Structure formats: C-alpha cells, structure tokens
Amino acid sequence: MGHSLLRSSAFHIGVMTLLVFLGVMGLRWEGFLESAELDAYDWSMRLRPTNTR
C-alpha cells in the first residue's frame, strides 16, 4: 500500500509540475510576463558592478 501511495504522489507531483510549466510558458508566449521580465532584467543590470576602466 505504501509503494502505491508513493507512486500516486509522484505521479500527481509530475502532473502538477507539467501544468505549472505549461501555464507559465503560455503566459510568457502571450506576452503577459514581458513587463515583469524587463523589470527583473533592468534590476539585475543595475546590480552589476560598474566598469572602472
């Protein structure tokens, strides 16, 4: 019984992981995450050390 429960839990985790991945990729494909991605990129560029040469 314990083995089938573990297998069932692993299956559900795999399905949920796939659904979340597909949801995020769908949002990204449609452009809904573009502003957040650009904000994160700008923030990471501001964290870089300045070139002193």
Chimera marker file (.cmm) of the C-alpha trace (Angstrom):
<marker_set name="trace">
<marker id="1" x="0.000" y="0.000" z="0.000" r="1" g="1" b="0" radius="0.5"/>
<marker id="2" x="2.809" y="2.446" z="0.830" r="1" g="1" b="0" radius="0.5"/>
<marker id="3" x="4.500" y="1.886" z="-2.522" r="1" g="1" b="0" radius="0.5"/>
<marker id="4" x="1.335" y="2.635" z="-4.499" r="1" g="1" b="0" radius="0.5"/>
<marker id="5" x="0.765" y="5.787" z="-2.412" r="1" g="1" b="0" radius="0.5"/>
<marker id="6" x="4.301" y="6.962" z="-3.183" r="1" g="1" b="0" radius="0.5"/>
<marker id="7" x="3.821" y="6.228" z="-6.873" r="1" g="1" b="0" radius="0.5"/>
<marker id="8" x="0.495" y="8.063" z="-6.832" r="1" g="1" b="0" radius="0.5"/>
<marker id="9" x="2.032" y="11.091" z="-5.093" r="1" g="1" b="0" radius="0.5"/>
<marker id="10" x="4.954" y="11.162" z="-7.528" r="1" g="1" b="0" radius="0.5"/>
<marker id="11" x="2.513" y="10.993" z="-10.441" r="1" g="1" b="0" radius="0.5"/>
<marker id="12" x="0.458" y="13.888" z="-9.068" r="1" g="1" b="0" radius="0.5"/>
<marker id="13" x="3.569" y="15.973" z="-8.460" r="1" g="1" b="0" radius="0.5"/>
<marker id="14" x="4.695" y="15.309" z="-12.028" r="1" g="1" b="0" radius="0.5"/>
<marker id="15" x="1.306" y="16.296" z="-13.442" r="1" g="1" b="0" radius="0.5"/>
<marker id="16" x="1.185" y="19.484" z="-11.363" r="1" g="1" b="0" radius="0.5"/>
<marker id="17" x="4.741" y="20.380" z="-12.388" r="1" g="1" b="0" radius="0.5"/>
<marker id="18" x="3.828" y="19.957" z="-16.045" r="1" g="1" b="0" radius="0.5"/>
<marker id="19" x="0.664" y="22.048" z="-15.656" r="1" g="1" b="0" radius="0.5"/>
<marker id="20" x="2.506" y="24.886" z="-13.907" r="1" g="1" b="0" radius="0.5"/>
<marker id="21" x="5.252" y="24.797" z="-16.543" r="1" g="1" b="0" radius="0.5"/>
<marker id="22" x="2.744" y="24.922" z="-19.387" r="1" g="1" b="0" radius="0.5"/>
<marker id="23" x="0.815" y="27.728" z="-17.666" r="1" g="1" b="0" radius="0.5"/>
<marker id="24" x="3.904" y="29.884" z="-17.200" r="1" g="1" b="0" radius="0.5"/>
<marker id="25" x="5.080" y="29.215" z="-20.753" r="1" g="1" b="0" radius="0.5"/>
<marker id="26" x="1.612" y="30.085" z="-22.064" r="1" g="1" b="0" radius="0.5"/>
<marker id="27" x="1.591" y="33.377" z="-20.165" r="1" g="1" b="0" radius="0.5"/>
<marker id="28" x="5.069" y="34.110" z="-21.454" r="1" g="1" b="0" radius="0.5"/>
<marker id="29" x="4.134" y="33.224" z="-25.037" r="1" g="1" b="0" radius="0.5"/>
<marker id="30" x="1.167" y="35.608" z="-24.904" r="1" g="1" b="0" radius="0.5"/>
<marker id="31" x="3.364" y="38.422" z="-23.552" r="1" g="1" b="0" radius="0.5"/>
<marker id="32" x="1.723" y="38.747" z="-20.136" r="1" g="1" b="0" radius="0.5"/>
<marker id="33" x="5.057" y="38.380" z="-18.324" r="1" g="1" b="0" radius="0.5"/>
<marker id="34" x="7.064" y="40.761" z="-20.516" r="1" g="1" b="0" radius="0.5"/>
<marker id="35" x="6.904" y="43.749" z="-18.185" r="1" g="1" b="0" radius="0.5"/>
<marker id="36" x="7.962" y="41.647" z="-15.170" r="1" g="1" b="0" radius="0.5"/>
<marker id="37" x="10.795" y="40.094" z="-17.194" r="1" g="1" b="0" radius="0.5"/>
<marker id="38" x="12.055" y="43.501" z="-18.316" r="1" g="1" b="0" radius="0.5"/>
<marker id="39" x="11.856" y="44.872" z="-14.767" r="1" g="1" b="0" radius="0.5"/>
<marker id="40" x="13.868" y="41.894" z="-13.485" r="1" g="1" b="0" radius="0.5"/>
<marker id="41" x="16.443" y="42.351" z="-16.260" r="1" g="1" b="0" radius="0.5"/>
<marker id="42" x="16.790" y="46.081" z="-15.515" r="1" g="1" b="0" radius="0.5"/>
<marker id="43" x="17.180" y="45.345" z="-11.808" r="1" g="1" b="0" radius="0.5"/>
<marker id="44" x="19.881" y="42.732" z="-12.466" r="1" g="1" b="0" radius="0.5"/>
<marker id="45" x="21.757" y="45.151" z="-14.740" r="1" g="1" b="0" radius="0.5"/>
<marker id="46" x="21.703" y="47.820" z="-12.010" r="1" g="1" b="0" radius="0.5"/>
<marker id="47" x="23.242" y="45.309" z="-9.571" r="1" g="1" b="0" radius="0.5"/>
<marker id="48" x="26.271" y="44.750" z="-11.793" r="1" g="1" b="0" radius="0.5"/>
<marker id="49" x="29.453" y="46.487" z="-10.746" r="1" g="1" b="0" radius="0.5"/>
<marker id="50" x="30.398" y="49.488" z="-12.842" r="1" g="1" b="0" radius="0.5"/>
<marker id="51" x="33.303" y="49.159" z="-15.238" r="1" g="1" b="0" radius="0.5"/>
<marker id="52" x="36.094" y="51.400" z="-13.922" r="1" g="1" b="0" radius="0.5"/>
<marker id="53" x="38.452" y="51.063" z="-16.898" r="1" g="1" b="0" radius="0.5"/>
<link id1="1" id2="2" r="1" g="1" b="0" radius="0.2"/>
<link id1="2" id2="3" r="1" g="1" b="0" radius="0.2"/>
<link id1="3" id2="4" r="1" g="1" b="0" radius="0.2"/>
<link id1="4" id2="5" r="1" g="1" b="0" radius="0.2"/>
<link id1="5" id2="6" r="1" g="1" b="0" radius="0.2"/>
<link id1="6" id2="7" r="1" g="1" b="0" radius="0.2"/>
<link id1="7" id2="8" r="1" g="1" b="0" radius="0.2"/>
<link id1="8" id2="9" r="1" g="1" b="0" radius="0.2"/>
<link id1="9" id2="10" r="1" g="1" b="0" radius="0.2"/>
<link id1="10" id2="11" r="1" g="1" b="0" radius="0.2"/>
<link id1="11" id2="12" r="1" g="1" b="0" radius="0.2"/>
<link id1="12" id2="13" r="1" g="1" b="0" radius="0.2"/>
<link id1="13" id2="14" r="1" g="1" b="0" radius="0.2"/>
<link id1="14" id2="15" r="1" g="1" b="0" radius="0.2"/>
<link id1="15" id2="16" r="1" g="1" b="0" radius="0.2"/>
<link id1="16" id2="17" r="1" g="1" b="0" radius="0.2"/>
<link id1="17" id2="18" r="1" g="1" b="0" radius="0.2"/>
<link id1="18" id2="19" r="1" g="1" b="0" radius="0.2"/>
<link id1="19" id2="20" r="1" g="1" b="0" radius="0.2"/>
<link id1="20" id2="21" r="1" g="1" b="0" radius="0.2"/>
<link id1="21" id2="22" r="1" g="1" b="0" radius="0.2"/>
<link id1="22" id2="23" r="1" g="1" b="0" radius="0.2"/>
<link id1="23" id2="24" r="1" g="1" b="0" radius="0.2"/>
<link id1="24" id2="25" r="1" g="1" b="0" radius="0.2"/>
<link id1="25" id2="26" r="1" g="1" b="0" radius="0.2"/>
<link id1="26" id2="27" r="1" g="1" b="0" radius="0.2"/>
<link id1="27" id2="28" r="1" g="1" b="0" radius="0.2"/>
<link id1="28" id2="29" r="1" g="1" b="0" radius="0.2"/>
<link id1="29" id2="30" r="1" g="1" b="0" radius="0.2"/>
<link id1="30" id2="31" r="1" g="1" b="0" radius="0.2"/>
<link id1="31" id2="32" r="1" g="1" b="0" radius="0.2"/>
<link id1="32" id2="33" r="1" g="1" b="0" radius="0.2"/>
<link id1="33" id2="34" r="1" g="1" b="0" radius="0.2"/>
<link id1="34" id2="35" r="1" g="1" b="0" radius="0.2"/>
<link id1="35" id2="36" r="1" g="1" b="0" radius="0.2"/>
<link id1="36" id2="37" r="1" g="1" b="0" radius="0.2"/>
<link id1="37" id2="38" r="1" g="1" b="0" radius="0.2"/>
<link id1="38" id2="39" r="1" g="1" b="0" radius="0.2"/>
<link id1="39" id2="40" r="1" g="1" b="0" radius="0.2"/>
<link id1="40" id2="41" r="1" g="1" b="0" radius="0.2"/>
<link id1="41" id2="42" r="1" g="1" b="0" radius="0.2"/>
<link id1="42" id2="43" r="1" g="1" b="0" radius="0.2"/>
<link id1="43" id2="44" r="1" g="1" b="0" radius="0.2"/>
<link id1="44" id2="45" r="1" g="1" b="0" radius="0.2"/>
<link id1="45" id2="46" r="1" g="1" b="0" radius="0.2"/>
<link id1="46" id2="47" r="1" g="1" b="0" radius="0.2"/>
<link id1="47" id2="48" r="1" g="1" b="0" radius="0.2"/>
<link id1="48" id2="49" r="1" g="1" b="0" radius="0.2"/>
<link id1="49" id2="50" r="1" g="1" b="0" radius="0.2"/>
<link id1="50" id2="51" r="1" g="1" b="0" radius="0.2"/>
<link id1="51" id2="52" r="1" g="1" b="0" radius="0.2"/>
<link id1="52" id2="53" r="1" g="1" b="0" radius="0.2"/>
</marker_set>
